[in-house]
Amino acid sequence: MRGWGLIAAVAAMLTTGATPPPAPARAPQIALTFDDLPAHGPLPVGGDRLVIAQRIIAALAAQHAPATGFVNGGFGAGDAQAGKVIAAWRRAGLPIGNHTFGHVNLDQVGAPAFLADADRNEAGIRAAAGTGDWHWFRYPFLAEGQAAATRDAVRSGLKARGYRIAAVTMSFGDYAWNDAFARCTAKQDAGAVQALEASYLAAARAQAQRSRDLAKAALGHDIPYVLLLHLGAFDARMAPRLLALYRSMGFGFTTLAAAEADPFYAAAVDPAKPGPTATLEAAARAAGKPVPADAPLPPATLCT
């Protein structure tokens, strides 16, 4: 009945010449992605890789937030918890993708070795994914090749292997807080940890707004944003507050596949298209718009 009432009201407005009410604006969306499964960064004193993963998974579930994890099969070697981390991630219904076996830098190893390292990672991902979609690829260091020939060779190789590229359109250098947190925890510096918490949330807020500002300046509208995070100890500590922060800023959460259905990500979804993968910074420069500076990372000397 409420739907028919709205239709009648709009019809009456059209008859009388009144302006119908605007459609409600859809909340901007974030697709969460976590790099370096099963083991990112140093463990703080008393840390446990599985507990880190479980805390992040619980925070995601509490906010009904999908997320994709990108696996480096060579990370966590010799750690008995590594396999349990991937298993816990998959039990939660969260998909995984390929981040190469050894987190290699394309510009340092070249296209053939890079693709071989991606291939080396596939067996473990395929086994863990089961029937899930695992053909998403995240470049380590987001390095897609400075030389056009190198970049194009890898894109062609990824296309032949059935991959789509997980672009990044929102990030705030969360990895740096994981390193600092381990150091400050070892020194039992509670004040420094509190400062890290505040600066982490401030950087996340500033960079989220920066991404929105870049999108609106370059494109005239929001896009679904793809956020880069890491499966680190401080990320686990901050995950409930971080997700609540995004909610308070008006964001909703979506899947990587849904986000990259937006035309902005066309060259990521289909590596046969010319690269590199689109970024908001490049789009802003192409439109002649200024690119603001990134939010600061915690000092590298903190708690050293």
C-alpha positions in Angstrom: 0.0 0.0 0.0 2.8 2.4 0.8 4.3 1.8 -2.7 0.9 2.6 -4.4 0.6 5.7 -2.2 4.0 7.0 -3.4 3.0 6.3 -7.0 -0.2 8.2 -6.6 1.6 11.1 -4.9 4.1 11.4 -7.8 1.3 11.1 -10.4 -0.5 14.0 -8.6 2.7 16.1 -8.7 3.1 15.5 -12.4 -0.5 16.5 -13.0 -0.2 19.7 -11.0 3.3 20.5 -12.3 5.0 20.0 -8.9 8.5 18.6 -8.8 8.6 15.0 -7.6 11.0 14.2 -4.7 14.5 13.3 -5.6 15.5 9.6 -5.5 17.5 8.9 -2.3 21.2 9.0 -3.0 22.9 5.6 -2.8 25.7 5.4 -0.2 29.2 5.3 -1.6 30.6 1.7 -1.5 33.9 0.2 -0.4 35.2 -3.2 -1.4 37.6 -4.4 1.3 40.7 -6.3 0.3 43.4 -7.7 2.5 46.9 -8.5 1.2 49.5 -10.9 2.5 47.5 -13.8 3.7 48.4 -15.8 5.8 51.1 -13.7 7.4 51.8 -9.9 7.2 54.3 -8.0 9.1 56.0 -8.7 12.4 54.1 -10.4 15.2 53.9 -8.3 18.4 54.9 -10.0 21.6 52.4 -12.7 22.3 50.9 -12.5 18.8 49.3 -15.3 17.0 48.6 -15.4 13.2 45.4 -17.3 13.6 44.1 -14.9 16.3 44.9 -12.0 14.0 42.8 -13.5 11.2 40.0 -14.5 13.5 39.7 -10.9 14.9 39.5 -9.4 11.4 37.0 -12.1 10.3 34.8 -11.3 13.3 34.9 -7.6 12.6 33.9 -8.2 9.0 31.0 -10.4 10.1 29.8 -7.9 12.7 29.5 -5.2 9.9 28.2 -7.6 7.3 31.2 -6.5 5.2 32.5 -8.8 2.4 36.3 -8.9 1.8 38.8 -10.6 -0.5 42.1 -11.9 0.8 45.2 -12.1 -1.4 47.5 -15.0 -0.7 51.3 -15.2 -0.8 52.0 -18.9 -0.5 55.6 -18.3 0.6 54.6 -16.1 3.5 54.3 -17.8 6.9 56.5 -20.8 5.7 57.3 -22.8 8.8 54.5 -21.3 10.8 52.1 -24.0 11.9 49.2 -21.4 11.9 49.6 -20.4 8.3 47.3 -23.1 6.9 44.8 -22.5 9.6 44.6 -18.8 8.7 43.6 -19.6 5.1 41.2 -22.3 6.3 39.5 -19.9 8.7 39.2 -17.2 6.0 37.5 -19.7 3.6 35.2 -21.1 6.3 33.9 -17.6 6.8 32.9 -17.6 3.2 35.5 -15.0 2.2 37.2 -15.4 -1.2 40.9 -15.4 -1.9 43.1 -14.4 -4.9 46.6 -14.5 -6.1 49.3 -12.1 -4.8 52.2 -14.2 -6.2 54.0 -16.9 -4.1 56.9 -14.7 -2.9 55.5 -11.2 -3.1 57.9 -10.4 -6.0 58.4 -7.0 -7.6 57.7 -7.1 -11.3 60.2 -4.3 -12.0 63.0 -6.3 -10.3 62.4 -9.8 -11.6 60.9 -9.2 -15.1 57.8 -10.7 -16.8 58.7 -14.4 -17.2 59.9 -14.8 -13.6 56.9 -12.8 -12.3 54.4 -14.9 -14.1 56.2 -18.1 -13.0 55.9 -16.9 -9.4 52.2 -16.3 -9.9 51.8 -19.8 -11.3 53.7 -21.3 -8.3 51.0 -19.8 -6.1 48.1 -21.3 -7.9 48.0 -24.8 -6.5 47.6 -23.7 -2.9 45.0 -21.1 -3.8 43.0 -23.5 -6.0 42.9 -26.1 -3.2 41.8 -23.6 -0.5 39.2 -21.9 -2.7 37.4 -25.1 -3.7 34.5 -24.0 -5.9 35.0 -20.4 -5.1 36.2 -17.7 -7.5 39.9 -17.3 -7.1 40.9 -15.6 -10.4 41.6 -12.2 -8.9 45.2 -10.9 -9.0 46.8 -8.2 -6.9 50.3 -6.9 -8.0 52.8 -6.9 -5.1 53.8 -3.3 -4.4 51.1 -2.4 -7.0 54.0 -2.5 -9.4 52.6 -3.2 -12.9 55.9 -2.6 -14.8 57.6 0.6 -15.6 58.4 -0.5 -19.1 55.4 -0.8 -21.4 56.7 -4.1 -22.9 57.0 -5.7 -19.4 53.6 -4.4 -18.3 51.9 -5.6 -21.5 53.6 -9.1 -21.3 52.3 -9.6 -17.8 48.8 -8.3 -18.7 48.7 -10.7 -21.6 49.8 -13.6 -19.3 47.2 -12.7 -16.7 44.5 -12.6 -19.4 45.6 -16.1 -20.7 45.3 -17.4 -17.2 41.8 -16.1 -16.7 42.7 -13.4 -14.1 41.1 -10.0 -13.4 43.2 -7.4 -11.6 42.2 -6.1 -8.2 42.7 -2.4 -8.6 43.2 0.0 -5.7 41.4 3.2 -5.4 41.6 3.8 -1.6 44.5 3.1 0.8 46.2 4.8 3.7 49.5 2.8 4.2 48.1 0.6 7.0 51.2 -1.7 6.8 53.3 1.0 8.5 51.2 0.9 11.6 51.7 -2.9 11.9 55.5 -2.4 12.0 55.2 0.4 14.5 52.7 -1.5 16.7 55.1 -4.5 17.1 57.9 -2.2 18.1 55.8 -0.2 20.6 54.3 -3.3 22.1 57.8 -4.8 22.7 58.7 -1.6 24.6 55.4 -1.7 26.5 54.8 1.9 25.5 51.0 2.3 26.0 51.1 6.0 25.2 52.7 5.3 21.8 50.1 2.6 21.0 47.3 5.1 21.8 48.9 7.6 19.5 49.1 4.9 16.8 45.4 4.2 17.2 44.5 7.9 16.8 46.7 8.4 13.8 45.5 5.2 12.1 41.9 6.3 12.2 42.8 9.9 11.2 44.7 8.6 8.2 41.9 6.3 7.2 39.4 9.1 7.4 41.6 11.6 5.4 42.4 9.1 2.7 38.7 8.0 2.3 37.8 11.6 1.8 40.7 12.1 -0.6 39.5 9.2 -2.7 36.0 10.7 -2.9 37.4 14.1 -3.7 39.5 12.7 -6.5 36.7 10.7 -8.0 34.3 13.7 -8.0 37.0 16.0 -9.4 38.0 13.6 -12.2 34.8 11.8 -12.9 32.1 14.0 -11.4 30.7 11.2 -9.2 31.6 8.5 -6.7 32.8 5.1 -7.9 32.8 1.9 -5.8 36.2 2.2 -4.1 38.6 -0.7 -3.6 40.4 -0.4 -0.3 43.8 -2.0 0.3 44.5 -3.3 3.8 46.8 -6.0 5.1 46.3 -9.0 7.4 48.4 -7.5 10.2 48.2 -7.4 14.0 47.4 -3.7 14.2 44.8 -4.1 11.5 43.2 -6.8 13.6 43.2 -4.5 16.7 41.7 -1.6 14.8 39.3 -3.5 12.5 36.1 -2.9 14.5 36.8 0.8 14.8 38.0 1.2 11.2 34.8 -0.4 9.8 32.7 1.7 12.2 34.5 4.8 11.0 33.6 4.1 7.4 30.0 3.5 8.3 29.9 6.8 10.2 31.2 8.5 7.0 28.3 7.1 5.1 30.0 4.2 3.3 28.5 0.8 2.7 30.4 -2.3 1.9 30.3 -4.4 -1.3 32.2 -7.2 -3.0 35.3 -6.8 -5.1 33.4 -8.2 -8.2 30.5 -5.8 -7.7 32.9 -2.8 -7.3 34.9 -3.6 -10.4 31.7 -4.0 -12.5 31.9 -0.2 -12.6 33.3 1.1 -16.0 36.2 2.8 -14.2 37.7 -0.6 -13.7 37.4 -1.9 -17.3 41.1 -2.3 -17.8 41.4 -4.3 -14.6 38.5 -6.7 -15.3 39.9 -7.3 -18.8 43.7 -7.3 -18.9 43.5 -7.5 -22.7 42.7 -3.8 -22.6 45.6 -1.4 -22.6 47.1 -0.8 -19.2 48.1 0.2 -16.7 45.2 -0.3 -14.3 43.3 2.9 -13.7 43.9 4.9 -10.6 42.1 8.0 -9.3 45.3 9.9 -9.2 45.9 9.3 -12.9 42.3 10.1 -13.8 42.6 13.4 -11.9 45.9 14.3 -13.6 44.3 13.5 -17.0 41.4 15.9 -16.2 43.9 18.6 -15.2 42.9 18.4 -11.5 45.3 18.7 -8.6 46.2 15.5 -6.6 46.4 16.2 -2.9 49.2 14.7 -0.8 48.6 11.4 1.1 48.0 11.4 4.8 51.2 10.9 6.8 52.4 7.5 8.0 53.7 7.0 11.5 57.3 7.9 11.9 59.7 5.1 11.0 61.7 5.8 14.1 58.7 5.5 16.5 59.6 3.1 19.4 63.0 2.2 17.9 
